């Protein structure tokens, strides 16, 4: 189980970097739909992994 937790943490760290990089690509005005779609996808995946991690830790 600790291997799974470590893998989830690595995936979350990678997603956190992607989220930050994507936020930097967002312009101050006229947000591009594809960039926003990427950001939402990364945030959703991050939230899913965070829930899995919390579940594993609570066991």
FENNOR-V750915 format. One record per backbone hydrogen bond with DSSP energy under -0.5 kcal/mol. NH is the residue of the N-H (numbers start at 1). CO is the residue of the C=O. If there is no record, write none. Layout:
# FENNOR-V750915
nh | co
NH | CO
NH | CO
This chain:
# FENNOR-V750915
nh | co
5 | 1
6 | 2
7 | 3
8 | 4
9 | 5
10 | 6
11 | 7
12 | 8
13 | 9
14 | 10
15 | 11
16 | 12
17 | 13
18 | 14
19 | 15
20 | 16
21 | 17
22 | 18
23 | 19
24 | 20
25 | 21
25 | 22
26 | 22
26 | 23
36 | 32
37 | 33
38 | 34
39 | 35
40 | 36
41 | 37
42 | 38
43 | 39
44 | 40
45 | 41
46 | 42
47 | 43
48 | 44
49 | 45
50 | 46
51 | 47
52 | 48
53 | 49
54 | 50
55 | 51
56 | 52
57 | 53
58 | 54
59 | 55
59 | 56
